[in-house]
C-alpha cells in the first residue's frame, strides 16, 4: 500500500501531459480515502503545477467525470489502484462502452 510511490511514478517527470487527477476510493472500509489521495497528489505536484486535482468518493462519479473531461479535451484516462477499485470500475466501463456502441 505505497500510495505515495505510485502517485510519484505516475505524476512526476511523466512522458505525457497530465490535465487532471481524480482521486476516488473503493467501497472497501480499509480503503485509502479519496480526499487523502487527492491531498497527497497535490502535495507531490506542488502549488505551481497546473494540474487540476479532484476528489470523488464514489468510483462511478469519478469515472463519469473522467470520461466527461477526456471527451472535452481529447485525453486518455488512466485508472490506477487496488484490485477492489478495478473490480468496481470494470463494470462501469463496460456499461459505458455498451452505451456508446
Secondary structure, DSSP 8 states (H G I E B T S, - for coil): --HHHHHHHHHTT-SS---EEEEEE-S-TTS--HHHHHHHHHHHH-TT---EEEEEEEHHHHHHHHHHHHHHHT------S-HHHHHHHHHHHHHHHHHH-
